[in-house]
Amino acid sequence: MIENKPLGAQIHMTANCIDNFISVFLAKNLPSNITAMEGMTLKFIYHAKRVVYAKDIMQFTKLSKATTSQTLTSMVKKGLIEMQEKEGDKRSKSIVLTPLGEKEFHAFSESFKKINEICESNFTPEEKEQLSKLLEKFRNNVTIDRNEVCYGK
């Protein structure tokens, strides 16, 4: 049992454990060296029913503009995505999966199914539902508007 620590600290520690577990699992089970964030980005692009831009990925991942840019640059270098300029607007680039990106998405999805099976293995359906509701409450408590926090807007 976890000591009587504030919930925020417990969730932070748990998030770190999960992040470490996922990183090690992916490193051992995927032939490529994609990160969990790159895999989630592949998933978002793959399932999008529209043209995807960096700002869409930023909203989906809740990452900063700089981190999103770094992730996308890494994915381009790995050959997972291509950035295509929009006619008349060189600043706005759509993001598309390459054939390698699609292949890696499917491998990543299979790995994540196994990760979820391991993470959920000792929970009853009722516990999973309860935990899901509690985590949603927590996320709602800590969801922030970056502009408001950083710039007072």
C-alpha positions in Angstrom: 0.0 0.0 0.0 1.2 3.5 -0.7 1.9 5.6 2.3 -0.4 8.4 3.2 0.9 10.8 0.6 -1.1 13.5 -1.2 -3.0 12.2 -4.3 -1.0 14.5 -6.6 2.3 12.9 -5.4 0.9 9.4 -5.8 -0.4 10.1 -9.3 2.9 11.7 -10.3 4.8 8.6 -9.0 2.4 6.3 -10.8 2.7 8.3 -14.0 6.5 8.0 -13.8 6.3 4.2 -13.2 3.9 3.8 -16.2 6.1 6.0 -18.4 9.2 3.9 -17.5 7.3 0.6 -18.1 6.1 1.7 -21.5 9.5 3.0 -22.6 11.2 -0.3 -21.6 8.4 -2.4 -23.1 8.5 -0.6 -26.4 12.4 -0.7 -26.5 12.2 -4.5 -26.0 9.3 -5.3 -28.2 9.4 -2.9 -31.2 12.0 -3.4 -33.9 12.2 0.4 -34.4 13.1 3.0 -31.9 9.8 5.0 -31.8 8.9 6.6 -28.5 5.5 6.3 -26.9 4.7 9.9 -27.9 5.6 9.2 -31.5 3.4 6.2 -31.4 0.5 8.2 -30.0 1.1 10.8 -32.7 1.0 8.1 -35.4 -2.2 6.8 -33.9 -3.8 10.3 -34.0 -2.7 10.9 -37.7 -3.8 7.4 -38.7 -7.3 7.7 -37.3 -7.9 11.4 -38.3 -10.6 11.8 -40.8 -9.2 15.1 -42.0 -6.0 16.9 -42.8 -3.8 17.1 -39.7 -1.6 20.0 -38.7 0.9 20.5 -35.8 -1.6 22.5 -33.8 -4.0 19.5 -33.9 -1.3 17.2 -32.5 -0.5 19.8 -29.9 -4.1 19.9 -28.7 -4.4 16.1 -28.7 -1.2 15.4 -26.8 -1.4 18.5 -24.5 2.3 19.1 -25.2 3.9 22.5 -25.7 4.6 23.9 -29.2 8.3 23.3 -28.7 7.9 19.7 -27.6 5.4 19.0 -30.4 7.8 20.5 -32.9 10.7 18.3 -31.6 8.5 15.2 -31.8 7.5 15.9 -35.4 11.1 16.7 -36.4 12.2 13.4 -35.0 9.4 11.6 -36.8 10.4 13.2 -40.1 14.0 12.1 -39.6 12.9 8.6 -38.9 10.8 8.6 -42.1 7.5 8.1 -40.2 5.8 11.2 -41.5 6.1 13.9 -44.2 5.2 17.6 -43.8 3.5 18.9 -46.9 3.3 22.6 -47.6 -0.1 24.1 -48.2 -0.3 26.0 -51.5 -0.1 29.7 -50.8 0.9 29.3 -47.1 4.4 27.9 -46.5 4.0 28.2 -42.7 1.1 25.8 -42.6 2.1 22.2 -43.3 -0.1 19.2 -43.3 1.3 16.0 -41.7 0.8 12.7 -43.4 2.0 9.2 -42.6 4.6 7.5 -44.8 4.2 3.8 -45.6 6.9 3.2 -42.9 4.8 5.3 -40.5 1.7 3.2 -41.2 3.7 0.0 -40.7 5.1 1.3 -37.4 1.7 2.4 -36.2 0.3 -1.1 -36.6 3.3 -2.6 -34.7 2.9 0.1 -32.0 -0.8 -0.6 -31.7 -0.1 -4.3 -31.1 2.5 -3.5 -28.4 0.1 -1.1 -26.7 -2.6 -3.8 -26.6 -0.2 -5.9 -24.6 0.8 -3.0 -22.4 -2.9 -2.3 -21.6 -3.5 -6.0 -20.8 -0.6 -6.0 -18.3 -1.6 -2.7 -16.7 -5.2 -3.9 -16.3 -4.5 -7.5 -15.4 -5.3 -7.3 -11.6 -8.4 -5.1 -11.9 -12.0 -6.2 -11.9 -14.3 -4.6 -14.5 -15.9 -2.5 -11.7 -12.4 -1.3 -10.5 -11.5 -0.3 -14.0 -14.6 1.7 -14.3 -14.2 3.4 -11.0 -10.5 4.2 -11.6 -11.3 5.6 -15.0 -13.9 7.9 -13.4 -11.5 9.0 -10.7 -8.7 9.7 -13.1 -11.1 11.7 -15.3 -12.0 13.8 -12.2 -8.3 14.4 -11.5 -7.5 15.3 -15.1 -10.4 17.8 -15.0 -9.0 19.3 -11.8 -5.5 19.9 -13.3 -6.3 20.7 -17.0 -4.9 24.1 -17.6 -4.9 26.7 -20.3 -1.2 27.3 -20.9 -1.8 30.9 -21.9 -3.6 31.6 -18.7 -0.9 30.0 -16.5 2.1 31.3 -18.4 1.0 34.7 -19.6 -1.9 35.6 -17.3 -4.3 35.7 -20.3 
